[in-house]
Amino acid sequence: MTDLNRSPLTDPPLRTPGQSLVQQYNELLDDRVVVAVILPITLTCLAAMEWIRYFSAIPPFPWLLTFLAAGAIGWFAWRLSRTLPQLRQLRLAISGERAVGQFLEALREKGYRVFHDVLAEDFNVDHVLIGPAGIFTVETKTRTKPRRGKAQIIFDGEGITVLGIAPDRDPLVQARAQARWVGALLSESTGRTFSVRPVVVFPGWYIDRKPTATRDLWVLEPKALPHFLDQEPTRLGPEDIAMASTHLSRLVRASERTRQAIT
């Protein structure tokens, strides 16, 4: 069956630190360990069965093993059919977050601090920007695009439609909740109130912003974000940026230490 969708990313993201070593590690693990361990386990099981038959004088009975093997093959095929779409979606999401993250890194030249994958208890914030225009949470939504026709998202301030259809999970609700969480986190840590604004980015899509679109939440293609930031007044000075960044950095590191201690 022909795939009617295509990736919204025209260029692959840049490589990450140690990516070659990670790939070598995974390939070595798969080729030398995972595959290799299957043969001795299989032969051990077969040898054990033969010894059982030898000592108990049980005649060959291939039907049971054939039935079990057929069931195992069917289970594997079913599980694989359910897993492959998830893997493809994860791979697309990883590429999208990396591409957006590397794009956001360029904003450091304009005085912005960039944080990636800020973890909460049961969710994560893809990116946080702290800079002259204020504090922003950035939620990346990477979706496949149709091979034909205009890949358009409409944002009217109250909701979005993707190719005329509202998403099952409203990313605007998610983005606003993330912004409130980061704001509360910084307020509790610093004793000051920071306004945090949510941003939702769709890599590779055309965003049609209606006149009713609100300014408290942006829905953008990532390349439009620098222009939007440049149009904003200066809200944070260097000291405020440094303070908010320092506190968020400490909170991120503390959360990571706690997570590693649990696991």
C-alpha positions in Angstrom: 0.0 0.0 0.0 1.4 3.4 -1.0 2.0 5.8 1.8 0.0 9.0 1.2 1.9 11.1 3.7 5.4 12.5 3.8 7.6 13.9 6.4 7.3 17.7 7.0 11.0 18.0 7.5 12.8 19.0 4.3 16.2 18.5 5.8 17.4 16.1 8.4 18.4 17.6 11.8 22.1 18.0 12.5 23.8 15.2 14.4 23.9 15.2 18.2 27.0 14.9 20.4 28.1 11.3 20.5 25.5 10.1 18.0 28.0 8.0 16.1 29.0 6.2 19.3 25.4 5.7 20.2 24.7 4.1 16.8 27.8 1.9 17.1 26.7 0.9 20.6 23.2 0.0 19.5 24.4 -1.8 16.4 27.0 -3.8 18.4 24.4 -4.6 21.0 21.9 -5.8 18.4 24.4 -7.7 16.2 26.6 -9.2 18.8 24.4 -9.7 21.8 20.7 -9.8 21.0 21.0 -11.9 17.9 23.8 -14.0 19.3 21.9 -14.9 22.4 19.0 -16.4 20.5 21.0 -19.3 19.1 22.4 -20.7 22.4 19.0 -20.3 24.1 17.2 -22.1 21.3 19.8 -24.9 21.2 19.7 -25.2 25.0 16.0 -25.6 24.9 16.2 -28.2 22.2 19.0 -30.1 24.0 16.9 -30.1 27.2 14.0 -31.6 25.4 16.1 -34.3 23.8 17.6 -35.2 27.2 14.1 -35.4 28.7 13.0 -37.7 25.8 16.2 -39.8 26.3 15.7 -40.5 29.9 11.9 -40.9 29.8 11.8 -42.7 26.5 9.0 -40.4 25.2 8.4 -40.9 21.5 8.7 -37.8 19.2 5.6 -35.6 19.2 6.1 -32.7 16.9 2.6 -31.4 16.9 2.9 -29.6 20.3 6.0 -27.7 19.3 4.5 -26.9 15.9 1.4 -25.5 17.6 3.5 -23.4 20.0 5.8 -22.2 17.2 2.8 -21.2 15.1 1.3 -19.4 18.0 4.6 -17.6 18.7 4.9 -16.5 15.1 1.3 -15.2 15.1 1.9 -13.3 18.4 5.1 -11.8 17.1 3.5 -10.7 13.8 0.6 -9.1 15.7 2.9 -7.4 18.1 5.1 -6.2 15.3 2.2 -4.8 13.4 1.2 -2.7 16.4 4.7 -1.6 17.2 6.0 -0.5 13.8 3.5 2.5 13.5 4.5 3.6 17.0 8.2 3.3 16.1 7.7 5.3 13.0 5.8 8.0 14.9 8.5 8.1 17.6 11.2 8.4 15.0 9.3 11.3 13.3 8.8 13.0 16.7 12.4 12.6 17.6 13.5 14.1 14.3 11.1 17.0 14.7 12.2 17.8 18.3 15.9 17.7 17.3 15.3 19.9 14.3 13.4 22.5 16.4 15.9 22.3 19.2 18.8 23.0 16.9 16.9 25.8 15.4 16.2 27.3 18.8 19.9 27.1 19.7 20.5 29.9 17.2 18.5 32.2 19.4 21.3 32.2 22.0 23.0 34.8 19.8 20.1 37.1 20.5 20.4 36.7 24.3 18.1 33.7 24.9 18.7 30.8 27.2 17.4 27.5 25.8 16.3 24.4 27.8 15.3 21.2 26.2 13.1 18.3 27.5 12.2 19.8 30.9 10.7 16.9 32.8 7.7 17.0 35.2 6.1 14.1 37.0 3.9 12.8 34.2 4.8 15.0 31.2 7.6 17.0 29.7 8.1 20.4 28.2 9.9 20.1 24.9 11.7 23.5 25.1 11.8 26.6 27.3 13.1 29.9 26.0 14.2 32.7 28.4 15.3 35.9 26.9 14.6 39.6 26.3 11.0 39.1 25.0 10.1 37.0 28.1 9.8 33.3 28.9 8.2 30.9 26.5 7.4 27.2 26.5 7.7 25.6 23.0 5.7 22.5 22.2 6.7 20.7 19.0 4.1 18.8 17.0 5.6 16.9 14.1 3.0 15.5 11.8 3.3 13.9 8.4 2.1 16.0 5.5 0.0 15.0 2.5 2.0 14.3 -0.6 -0.5 16.4 -2.6 -2.3 19.6 -1.7 -1.6 22.4 0.7 -0.3 21.3 4.2 -2.3 24.0 6.1 -3.1 24.4 9.8 -5.7 27.1 10.7 -5.4 28.8 14.1 -8.3 31.1 15.1 -7.3 31.7 18.7 -9.7 29.2 20.2 -8.5 26.0 18.5 -6.7 24.7 15.5 -7.7 22.5 12.5 -5.2 20.3 10.6 -6.3 19.8 7.0 -9.8 20.9 8.2 -9.9 18.4 11.1 -9.5 19.2 14.8 -6.9 17.1 16.5 -8.0 14.4 18.9 -5.8 16.0 21.6 -5.9 19.8 21.7 -2.3 21.0 21.7 -3.4 24.4 22.8 -4.7 23.1 26.1 -1.5 21.1 26.5 0.7 24.2 25.7 -1.2 26.4 28.1 -0.9 23.9 30.9 2.9 23.6 30.4 3.3 27.4 30.5 1.4 27.6 33.8 3.5 24.8 35.2 6.8 26.5 34.3 5.5 29.8 35.6 4.5 28.2 38.9 7.8 26.4 39.2 9.8 29.6 38.7 7.5 31.6 41.1 7.9 29.0 43.8 11.7 28.9 43.3 12.4 32.7 42.9 9.6 34.2 44.9 8.7 36.4 41.9 6.0 36.2 39.3 7.0 35.4 35.8 4.7 35.5 32.8 5.3 32.4 30.7 3.7 32.3 27.2 3.0 29.1 25.3 4.1 28.4 21.8 3.1 25.5 19.6 5.3 24.8 16.5 4.5 22.6 13.5 7.6 22.0 11.5 7.1 22.2 7.8 3.4 23.3 7.9 1.8 26.5 6.7 0.0 28.2 9.5 -3.0 30.3 8.7 -3.5 32.7 11.6 -6.9 34.2 11.6 -7.5 37.9 12.8 -9.1 36.4 16.0 -5.9 34.6 16.9 -4.8 35.6 20.4 -1.4 37.0 21.2 -1.1 35.1 24.5 -0.5 31.9 22.5 1.4 31.5 19.3 1.0 28.7 16.7 3.8 28.9 14.3 6.1 27.2 11.8 9.5 27.2 13.7 11.2 29.5 11.2 8.7 32.3 12.0 9.5 32.3 15.7 12.5 34.7 15.5 10.4 37.2 13.7 7.7 37.0 16.3 10.2 37.4 19.1 11.8 40.4 17.4 8.3 42.1 17.3 7.9 41.8 21.1 8.9 44.5 23.5 11.8 43.9 25.9 10.3 42.3 29.1 13.3 40.9 30.8 16.7 42.5 31.5 20.0 40.6 31.7 19.7 40.1 35.4 16.1 38.7 35.2 17.2 36.4 32.4 20.1 35.1 34.4 18.1 34.6 37.6 15.2 32.8 35.9 17.7 30.6 33.9 19.8 29.8 36.9 16.7 28.7 38.9 15.3 26.7 36.1 18.7 25.0 35.5 18.9 24.0 39.2 15.3 22.6 39.1 16.1 20.6 35.9 19.2 19.2 37.4 17.5 18.3 40.7 14.7 16.6 38.8 17.2 14.6 36.8 19.1 13.5 39.9 15.8 12.4 41.5 14.8 10.5 38.4 18.2 8.7 38.2 18.1 7.8 41.9 14.6 6.2 41.4 15.7 4.3 38.3 
